[in-house]
Amino acid sequence: MASTEYVKKVLAAVRRIPRGKVATYGDVAEAAGFPGAARGVAAALRKAEGTVPWQRVLGAGGRICLRGVNAFEQRLLLEAEGVRFRGSRVDMKAHRFRSGGRNRQ
């Protein structure tokens, strides 16, 4: 599901995530108008080639889904924005962003 319209809406949703906040792939898909299409968010982010704040998008429960150097870079970028971790996961109660005023876990 990486149509041009899907990608455009997903990237717009990612751009709305404020500094110091994060959203899950599912949150982004829902905010873009495609609930249940979380898997396509990663494909859309790859198409963006770093032009959106990709580091603010995480797996369920605040998990970094990337591996190796990319995971390390994501964590460093988030920490630089003031995002706190609890072990290997982001503290979602403190940092989760959901569009539409639903900023809760």
N, C-alpha and C positions, 0 to 999 in steps of 0.2 A: 504494500500500500504506500508507494512513494510517488504518487502522482504529483504534478506540479502544484495543484491547488492544496493538496495535503501538506506538502513541504512548506509552502508559503504560510499556511496557517500555523503549522507547528513552530516554525522559526519565529513568527510574530509572538506566539505564546511564550517562547523561551526568552525573547527580548523583554517581556514584561516582568520577569522574575527579578526583583530588586537585589542589589548588592547585599551580601550577608544573609540571603535567604536561599532556599533550595526547593526543588519540586521533584517528585518522582516522574518516571517515564509515563506512568498512568495519569498523573495529575496534568501533565503537559498535553497528552492526547485528549483528555476530557476538556481542558481549557480551549483547545483548538477546535472542538466540536466533533471529535471522533472518539467517544468513550469506548474503551475496550480495545483500542488500537495502539497500545503502548509499544509493541515491538517495532512499529514503523517509525517511532520517534528517533531511534538510534540511526536508522538509515537517513532520515531527514537531516540529522546533525552532521553526519558524514558529508552530505551534499553541501552544507554550509561552509565547510573548510575553515572553521575557526572564526567566522564572522559574527557569531552570536556567543553569549556567555555559556557555552556548553558545559562548563564545570559545575554549573548550578543544577544539573539534571542528574538524578541518582536512581538507583534501583529501589525496590520496595524496602521499607524500614530504614532508609538512609544509607544503603550499601553502595559503595563504589563498585561498579560492574566492570570497569576497565581492568587491564592487567599490566603488570610490569611498570615501566617508566611512565606510561600514560596514567596509570592509577596514582602513582607518586605525584605527578604533575597536577592532577586534579585535586588531590588533597592539599598540596601546597597552595594552590590558587584559592581554594576555599578558606584555608586557615588565614591567608593574607586578607581576606574579606571579613574576618572575624567569626567565621563559622567554627563552632566547637564540635569536637568529636567525643564520643563515649566509646573507647576502644577503637574498633575499626569502622564504626558507623557514626553518621552525623546525628547530633542531638536534634531529632525531628520536632520535639515539643517546642524547642526554642527557635528553630530556623525554618520550619516548613512554610512555604507560601502556596496558597491556592487562590486562584483568581475568583472573583465574584464574592469576596468577603468571607470565604470559608477557610480562614487561616487557623486551622486547628488540626490535630492529628486524627 
